Amino acid sequence: MSPELLMDFIEALRIDLLSDHRIQKKFRNSLKEIMALGNPAFSAIENMPLYKYWLSTKEEIIENFESIVNSFLSITGKSTDTIPFGEKIITSYNILVFFPAYWETIDRRNNTNNVTTDAEHVLLASSSRYFVCGDDKMVEKASLVYTTFGIKTKVMTPDIFMRTVKVE
């Protein structure tokens, strides 16, 4: 396979991966299978936190999340210290959905584009006092991102917000 053909393939995959939920689902499942096999081809990267914790529990991911994010960013020579705040929040949120412990059902309505929109909501709410959301999985991921980077926004479901916050 020539470098040009490989780049054409990657570009086509990138376009299709962002627009077709069926390809997103197949890609995610294939990636999990490949990682679980422990293929020797992965030995060069298996100790990078991004891959090391890929099949881990939520607790392990939470404990190592900042190093996981930095591992991902290091691929392009970046770190959480060198990128803008917005990129840090959006990238961190998007990384979570690739870990099987944080997977959600992928279908026509719930796909990669929705995750990007959710990440933007998490970013916009990061300068607010509260982030109130009815999606428990989004609440969980937003809480992790905020806690990791010392963001003081309190993340709550609507019922918890109504029970605990007094409106002035």
Disulfide bonds with the S-S distance in Angstrom:
none
